[in-house]
Structure formats: C-alpha cells, structure tokens
Amino acid sequence: MAQYSTELDGVFVALADPTRRGVIRRLGRGPTSVGDLAGEFPMTLPSFMKHVRTLESNGLIRTVKTGRVRTCVLDRDRLALVDDWLAEQRTIWSERTDRLEGLVTDLMEEQR
C-alpha cells in the first residue's frame, strides 16, 4: 500500500502542471516526437525537456530514441492508477451520501 501511495503521489505531482497535462492530452492521440511536442508549447526545448523527464520518471510516458529522433509514448496503464483511485473515492463518497440521504429521509418521515 505504501508503494501504491508513493506511485500515486508521483503521478499526481506530474499531472499537477498544465504543460504536462497538455503533453498527456496530446499523446492520447498517438506517439509524437519530442520536437513536435515541444513546438506546441511556448517555452525553450531545455525547459520542455524537464517536463518530459518528470512525466517519464513517474511512468506516465516512455521515450524511445531512433537515430536523432526521440519519440514519446503515453503509458495508459499508469493513468489507470489514477482512475482506480478516483473510482475508490467515488464509491466511498457515494456510500456516505446514500447513508446521509437515508438519515434525512427517515427524519423527515418521523416529523410527519
């Protein structure tokens, strides 16, 4: 569980930045070279590469170098970690609101 939490923390940190979310969104359409990706964001290539390294170190993307071109690929399995956590939270809060709704309904019926 501790490792799960550390992995999830890293993924959320990586996704906290709008540029990195933009890269994830773009890679959702398919693999793209770093050069093409960088062209879509208003920053220098070294600054952009810091975002790529953050995404790569947290397992959200992989990069493959072929000749002089480095291509980024989205790791959809890593995004499933976020989806699983959100589903767990939805279940917890849904159960809580259901219990609250039942309590309020019971109180209203008692007052009639």
Secondary structure, DSSP 8 states (H G I E B T S, - for coil): -HHHHHHHHHHHHHHTSHHHHHHHHHHTT--EEHHHHHTTSSS-HHHHHHHHHHHHHTTSEEEEEETTEEEEEE-HHHHHHHHHHHHHHHHHHHHHHHHHHHHHHHHHHHH-
